[in-house]
């Protein structure tokens, strides 16, 4: 790291809004526990985007206002949620069948690390305060057509969460489409990470210095790996 002033970092709320802007109308979306749940509060009201929860709900709405909490309505992270008109409820096993069957268009997950080949590590066997088991994240990571990761670019110790190869236990291999961080948005391509959007005074050069990786500007949609995976599954 250099001795220059700290680079621009956007808030989690702003990052959630940035992710919400990239979710297309008609998409069926799962939001992982933690920060990804914030995305629900920024989805445009005039677009039909259907939220799926791992514990068995389709048609989840944003976080309810104080005084309007229904104790029977929670997401997979046990946070209170609302329901939209037409919402459906179903068995946990049916929910996982949706996830594993390729019926989700997008999932948004947190991460400890994402490798330049799109591998995802978002659980740990021993880190303090970490999610102790992989849970349904592996089903989401492999089952969703596009996997968006929402995370800080740097860990608390200053190390990059974008890495050449993951050192944490893997959740999924070659599954990540795009990484949204507090410094920039990165596409995962067959050639490695490409900078889709840098926030504030961040540049490709400064991001490369922070991550220790070779970066380039993004020229595509960032879905190359997902499209390649879909083609392989259909053959």
C-alpha positions in Angstrom: 0.0 0.0 0.0 1.2 3.5 -0.7 1.3 6.5 1.7 -1.2 8.5 -0.4 -4.5 9.7 1.0 -7.2 6.9 1.4 -9.2 6.3 -1.7 -12.9 6.9 -2.0 -15.2 4.4 -0.3 -18.9 4.4 -0.8 -21.3 3.3 2.0 -23.0 -0.1 2.1 -26.3 1.7 1.4 -24.9 3.3 -1.7 -23.4 0.0 -2.8 -26.7 -1.8 -2.3 -28.4 0.9 -4.5 -25.7 0.4 -7.1 -26.4 -3.4 -7.2 -30.2 -2.8 -7.3 -29.7 -0.7 -10.4 -28.1 -3.6 -12.3 -30.9 -6.1 -11.6 -33.2 -6.4 -14.6 -37.0 -6.3 -14.6 -38.5 -9.7 -14.4 -35.6 -11.3 -12.5 -36.0 -13.7 -9.7 -33.4 -12.8 -7.1 -32.1 -14.3 -3.8 -30.3 -11.9 -1.4 -27.8 -13.6 0.9 -27.7 -12.9 4.6 -25.9 -9.8 5.9 -25.2 -6.8 3.7 -26.9 -8.2 0.6 -30.3 -7.9 2.2 -30.0 -4.1 1.9 -30.5 -4.4 -1.8 -34.2 -5.1 -1.3 -34.7 -1.5 0.0 -33.4 0.0 -3.2 -35.2 -2.0 -5.9 -37.3 0.4 -8.1 -40.9 0.2 -7.2 -42.0 0.4 -10.8 -40.1 -2.7 -11.8 -41.3 -6.3 -11.2 -38.3 -8.0 -9.5 -39.3 -11.1 -7.5 -37.3 -11.8 -4.3 -36.8 -15.4 -3.2 -35.8 -16.5 0.3 -33.9 -19.6 1.2 -36.4 -20.5 4.0 -39.4 -20.7 1.6 -40.9 -17.4 0.3 -41.3 -15.9 -3.2 -42.3 -12.3 -3.4 -40.5 -10.8 -0.4 -40.7 -7.1 0.1 -38.5 -4.5 1.8 -37.8 -4.3 5.5 -41.1 -3.4 7.3 -41.5 -0.1 9.0 -41.4 0.0 12.8 -44.7 -1.2 14.2 -45.5 -3.2 11.0 -43.4 -6.2 11.7 -45.0 -9.6 11.3 -43.1 -12.1 13.6 -43.9 -14.9 11.2 -42.3 -13.2 8.2 -38.5 -13.5 8.2 -35.7 -14.1 5.7 -32.9 -16.7 5.9 -31.0 -14.4 8.2 -34.0 -14.2 10.6 -34.6 -10.6 9.8 -38.2 -9.3 9.6 -39.4 -8.8 6.0 -42.6 -7.8 4.3 -44.6 -9.6 1.6 -45.7 -8.2 -1.7 -49.1 -8.9 -3.3 -49.1 -12.4 -4.8 -46.3 -13.7 -2.4 -46.1 -17.5 -2.1 -44.8 -19.7 0.8 -43.5 -23.2 0.4 -41.5 -26.0 2.0 -37.7 -25.5 2.6 -37.0 -28.4 0.4 -39.0 -26.8 -2.5 -37.0 -23.6 -2.0 -33.7 -25.5 -2.4 -35.1 -27.3 -5.5 -35.6 -23.8 -7.0 -32.1 -22.9 -6.1 -30.5 -26.1 -7.4 -32.7 -26.3 -10.4 -31.4 -23.1 -12.0 -34.6 -21.1 -11.5 -32.9 -18.0 -9.9 -31.7 -15.3 -12.3 -29.5 -13.5 -9.8 -28.2 -14.1 -6.3 -26.2 -11.5 -4.2 -23.8 -13.0 -1.7 -21.1 -11.7 0.7 -17.6 -13.0 0.5 -14.3 -13.4 2.3 -12.5 -13.9 -1.0 -13.2 -14.1 -4.7 -10.5 -15.4 -7.0 -9.7 -14.0 -10.4 -11.2 -17.2 -12.0 -14.5 -16.6 -10.2 -14.2 -19.0 -7.3 -16.1 -17.9 -4.2 -15.2 -18.3 -0.5 -17.8 -16.9 1.9 -17.6 -19.2 4.9 -14.9 -20.3 7.4 -14.1 -23.2 9.7 -12.5 -21.0 12.4 -12.4 -17.3 11.8 -13.8 -15.3 14.8 -17.4 -14.1 14.1 -17.5 -15.9 10.7 -20.4 -17.9 9.4 -19.6 -21.4 10.8 -21.1 -23.5 7.9 -21.6 -23.1 4.2 -25.4 -23.4 4.5 -27.3 -22.8 1.3 -24.7 -20.5 -0.2 -23.2 -23.3 -2.3 -26.6 -24.1 -3.8 -27.1 -20.4 -4.6 -23.6 -19.9 -6.0 -23.9 -22.8 -8.5 -27.7 -22.6 -9.2 -28.1 -18.9 -9.9 -27.6 -17.8 -13.5 -25.6 -14.7 -12.3 -23.8 -14.4 -9.0 -23.1 -10.9 -7.7 -20.8 -10.5 -4.7 -21.2 -7.6 -2.3 -18.2 -7.0 -0.1 -15.5 -4.5 1.0 -12.5 -4.5 -1.3 -10.1 -4.9 1.7 -10.3 -7.0 4.8 -9.8 -5.5 8.3 -6.1 -6.4 8.1 -5.7 -4.5 4.8 -5.5 -7.6 2.6 -7.4 -7.7 -0.6 -10.6 -9.8 -0.8 -9.9 -10.1 -4.6 -7.2 -12.7 -4.9 -5.3 -14.9 -7.4 -6.5 -18.0 -5.6 -8.8 -18.4 -2.5 -7.2 -19.6 0.7 -10.5 -20.0 2.5 -12.7 -23.0 2.0 -14.5 -22.7 -1.4 -18.3 -22.2 -1.6 -18.3 -22.5 -5.4 -15.9 -22.8 -8.3 -16.0 -20.4 -11.2 -19.4 -19.1 -10.2 -19.0 -15.4 -9.6 -20.2 -13.0 -12.4 -19.5 -9.6 -10.8 -18.0 -8.2 -7.6 -19.4 -5.0 -6.1 -17.0 -3.4 -3.6 -16.8 -0.1 -1.7 -14.1 1.1 -4.1 -15.2 -0.3 -7.5 -17.2 -2.8 -9.4 -15.3 -5.6 -11.1 -16.4 -8.1 -13.8 -15.1 -11.6 -13.7 -13.9 -12.5 -17.1 -11.9 -15.4 -18.6 -8.9 -13.1 -18.5 -9.4 -12.2 -14.8 -10.8 -9.2 -13.1 -11.9 -6.2 -15.2 -12.8 -2.8 -13.7 -16.4 -2.0 -14.7 -16.7 1.1 -12.6 -14.3 2.9 -10.2 -15.8 5.1 -7.5 -14.5 8.6 -6.8 -10.7 8.9 -7.0 -10.1 5.2 -7.5 -8.3 4.3 -10.7 -7.3 1.0 -12.3 -3.8 1.7 -11.2 -4.6 2.3 -7.6 -7.0 -0.7 -7.5 -4.2 -2.9 -8.9 -1.9 -1.6 -6.2 -4.4 -2.4 -3.5 -5.2 -5.9 -4.8 -1.8 -6.9 -6.1 -3.6 -8.1 -9.2 -3.3 -7.2 -12.9 -6.5 -5.4 -13.8 -7.9 -4.0 -17.0 -11.0 -1.9 -18.0 -14.2 -3.9 -18.6 -15.3 -4.1 -22.2 -18.1 -6.7 -21.9 -21.2 -7.4 -19.9 -19.4 -9.4 -17.2 -21.5 -12.5 -17.8 -19.0 -14.4 -19.9 -18.3 -17.1 -17.3 -22.0 -17.5 -16.5 -22.8 -17.8 -20.2 -20.0 -20.3 -20.7 -21.3 -22.4 -17.7 -24.9 -22.3 -19.1 -23.7 -23.5 -22.5 -21.7 -26.4 -20.9 -24.8 -27.4 -18.9 -27.0 -27.5 -22.0 -24.6 -29.8 -24.0 
